[in-house]
Amino acid sequence: MREEHRKSVVPFLLKHLNSNPVSFHMPGHKGSRLFRETGYSEFLNSLMECDITEIPGADNLFKAEDVILETMCRYRQLYDTKASYLLINGSSSGLIASIMSTVSKGGKMIMARNCHKSIYNGLTLAEGSPVYVYPEVIEEYGISGEITVEAVKEVISANPDAQACIIPSPNYYGICSDIAAISEAVHEAGMVLIVDQAHGAHLKFFDRYRAYGEKDEKLMAAENLGADIVINSTHKTLASFTQTAIANVCSDRVDLHTFEQNLQIIQSTSPSYVLMGSLDLNAMLLESHGETLIREWRENIDWFRQAAYQMIPGLKIMDHPMLDDTKINLDMSAYGIDGLELEEKLIEQGIYIELAAGDIAMCLTGIGNTREDYRRLAEGLLKISSVLELKEGRARKDYPRMGRTALKQVSIPNSKEYVLLEESCGRVCAAPIVPYPPGIPVVCPGEVINEKILSYIVGLRARGVSVMGVDSDGCIAVGAL
């Protein structure tokens, strides 16, 4: 490889691959092993040759009548829905199309304030207005918890003219909400419920095979609990390629013609057959090996929890009654380190996680993780603990915490100027400010920046967290005076 190319994308990917890394981040397939061991090597060996366009016989994503329609029907059967659609622009495209299909120009949408940035983008495109419902806060960690039905009912009561409600379940940390109760409240008000289940594409199959361990009595998949539209990032935890997802329409409250039109507006006019092929492969895998893979996944998580607790005194693994514990939230603050420091120490051992925030290092497990992956994680944590001192009590680090912060809302500015972040207190935000990951805006256009939120953003940047909306000069967009 030429020397001038050694810092570009391909050399990085090959170098990373050759380091024998362990993936506890998306995508869920974790590489080719899963496909090869289950008999699907031929597709993987021919990816470049499968990169075609709409030749005769290949069907058309936006007028599916043949092979693509067959894959869509398989997902409809797998998720037991009214209709299922292939997404090749990620869950974001399905979420945006869902909003455009259910909220009219100038209409209101009730939305969780911890929604992903794509939902804010969708509402902007639909020219709708947000009405926020705030999640509970898990005070021990300073992170967002579930959206309660009581909170939803309160917002519905104050906004009976809202047309739709959208919430994430599970959220980035794996906390689910009571979708059954929320859907009942939303439907009684004559509204449509959209669930951003991007992090829970696997929940339908955990429900089907009752693979929840002690949570065995509780269904968690939104498709089973009354949601009207459910968007699943099959690439995050299942086996399709990055940028693929499934949109499930589950009720007659959604006009399929309108939804299909909006999907065409949002998705690429040159859909990748490699991406669609991976969605088909994922469906095949679930049909032929689903129960075995899901049960092994459950067993591996249980093994890790038991082994890690036995090996590492002081380790905490977050638990919650509504937790999808395929998200393993690790806390080693008893050793005087926070999530970012734990992430750094894991990377030194070739273990890469999904997210670090506050005390938490979140490992996103997937259908492709093996027992060896979990063993390396447990042994890695043991190695880290062996060179640190276990503190008495909890040694909480001084890291930025936001908790539940409701910002004052005014009109979205029509004109804007750029000011230094540190000089923005009291100004009206004109462009989203979004730490990534997890991609949830901490300030939205039309919200007034206060001292608490400003301190939080400054603290994140000081710790090296990437914050979109802050430019290279440290400036943000605010309403012009």
Disulfide bonds with the S-S distance in Angstrom:
none
